[in-house]
Amino acid sequence: MTQTELAEASGRSKLTVSLVENGKVKPSVGTTRVFAEALGVSVGMLLDTEEILQEREAAEKAVEEYVKAN
């Protein structure tokens, strides 16, 4: 699907699609949901799982450090 097709299918602007695709902006939950519906995939498929895993690892490390310090 092209950016133009996704913009038309989702009701979002081509600029918005381009900015999200190129990582210039993070889409809102609503925009992510609309993109997922237009693409015929789940919201989870659109989420950057690598980023989520990195955030989880950082949180786990912070908890470990807190527990060790207290």
C-alpha positions as CSV (number, residue, x, y, z in Angstrom):
1,M,0.0,0.0,0.0
2,T,1.4,3.4,-0.9
3,Q,1.4,6.4,1.5
4,T,-1.3,8.0,-0.6
5,E,-3.5,4.8,-0.4
6,L,-3.0,4.6,3.3
7,A,-3.9,8.3,3.7
8,E,-7.1,7.8,1.7
9,A,-8.0,4.6,3.5
10,S,-7.3,6.0,7.0
11,G,-8.7,9.5,6.6
12,R,-5.3,10.9,7.6
13,S,-3.1,13.2,5.5
14,K,-0.3,12.0,3.3
15,L,2.0,14.2,5.3
16,T,0.9,12.4,8.5
17,V,1.5,9.0,7.0
18,S,4.9,10.1,5.7
19,L,6.0,11.6,9.1
20,V,5.0,8.5,11.0
21,E,6.5,6.1,8.4
22,N,9.8,8.0,8.5
23,G,9.9,8.1,12.3
24,K,9.6,11.9,12.5
25,V,6.6,11.7,14.8
26,K,5.0,9.0,16.9
27,P,1.3,8.5,16.1
28,S,-1.4,8.8,18.7
29,V,-3.2,5.6,19.8
30,G,-6.1,6.6,17.6
31,T,-4.0,7.1,14.5
32,T,-2.3,3.8,15.2
33,R,-5.7,2.1,15.4
34,V,-6.9,3.7,12.2
35,F,-3.7,2.8,10.3
36,A,-4.0,-0.8,11.6
37,E,-7.6,-1.0,10.4
38,A,-6.8,0.4,7.0
39,L,-3.9,-2.0,6.6
40,G,-5.9,-5.0,7.9
41,V,-3.5,-5.8,10.8
42,S,-3.6,-5.6,14.5
43,V,-2.4,-2.6,16.4
44,G,0.3,-4.9,17.9
45,M,1.7,-5.6,14.5
46,L,2.4,-1.8,14.0
47,L,4.1,-1.3,17.4
48,D,7.9,-1.2,17.4
49,T,8.6,-4.3,19.4
50,E,12.3,-3.6,19.7
51,E,11.5,-0.3,21.3
52,I,9.1,-1.9,23.7
53,L,11.7,-4.6,24.6
54,Q,14.3,-2.0,25.3
55,E,12.0,0.0,27.5
56,R,11.1,-3.2,29.4
57,E,14.7,-4.1,29.9
58,A,15.5,-0.6,31.2
59,A,12.6,-0.7,33.6
60,E,13.7,-4.1,34.9
61,K,17.2,-2.9,35.4
62,A,15.9,0.2,37.3
63,V,13.9,-2.1,39.6
64,E,16.9,-4.3,40.2
65,E,19.0,-1.4,41.1
66,Y,16.4,0.0,43.4
67,V,16.0,-3.3,45.2
68,K,19.8,-3.7,45.6
69,A,20.0,-0.1,47.1
70,N,17.3,-0.7,49.6
